[in-house]
């Protein structure tokens, strides 16, 4: 599945789980913004063949610290259909967020 198809499919799944999804123009500064129960997540999506550069990660991490954002990087795993999520709050890694709970054990297949 290509990166654009991955973004579309993941957005659809999050909508089904009750998130409001806002697509960022040209994926700047994040790919999507997901909102659920008053919690906002700024999300960077990466397909299995693309990487998050250290400059991009550091810029997004600094922004999450400056504005006290919930920031997540969601990657399409090399394993068939699996995804990996990393969440940050104020720039520090956090685990067990609502977003990660909603994505746990999730398999993303092409539509």
N, C-alpha and C positions, 0 to 999 in steps of 0.2 A: 504494500500500500504506500503510495507517495505521500509526501508531507502534507500537501493540501488536502488530500482525502482523509489523512489521519486527523487533521485539525477539524474538518467538517464532521467526521464520525464522532470524535471525542466531544465536540460541542453538542451534538445531538444527544449523546448519552447523558451529559451533564444536565441538559434541559429536561430530559426524562426523569432525572433525580431531583428536579425542583429548582435548578439554578436558572437565574436570568443570565444570559450570555450576551456580551457586547464584544463584537469583533473590532479590533483596533485597525485604523487605516494604515495600510502598508506594514502591519504588525509592529508598529512603533508606539511607545517603547516596549510593549508586550504584545503577544499574539492575541490573547483574549482576556477579558475581565469577566469573572464569574461571581455572582452575588446570590447568597442564600441565607435566609434568616438574619439579615442585617450584617452579615460578614462578607467582606469583599476580598476576593483573591485575584491578584494580577498573575497571569499564567503565561509562561513561555513554553511552547510546544516544540519538540524536536523529533523528527522522524528517525528511523534506524540508520539512515545514511547521512545525517547531518549532525554537526557538533555545535555546542554552545561555546563560542570563543571565550577565553578568559577575560578579554576586554568587555565583551557583552555581559558576561556574568557579573563582573565587578561593578559595571555601570548600573545594572539592575539591582544588585545587592545594595549599593550605596543609596539608590533611590528608595528602596524599601526601608532602609534605616532612616533616611531624612524625613520621609513622610509617614513612617510607622505603618507600612503596608504589609499585608500578608502576601507573600510572593512564592510561587511554586514553579518548578521546572518539571514538566512531564515529558518523558521520553518513550518512544516506541522501542521496545526491547528487540534484540536480535532473535529472541525466542518467539515462535509463531504466535502472534496476536497479543502478547503480554505487554504491559506498560510498567514503567517505573516512575514514581513520584518522589520529589524532594520538596519539602516546604520550609519556608523561612518566615520569621516574624521579626521586624526591626533588624533584619540582616542576619539574625542568628538562626541556625537550624532548629526546627521544631518537629516533633513527631506526634502522631495521633490527632492531627487536625481533622475537622469535619470533612474537608476535601479528601484527605487520604483515606478516611473511613469509607467514603462514598466510592472510592476507586479501588479499594482493597479487593484482590482476587479478580479484578475486572479483565476481561478478554475483549480486545477490540478487533473485530473482523470486518473486512470490506462489506459494504451493503450491496 
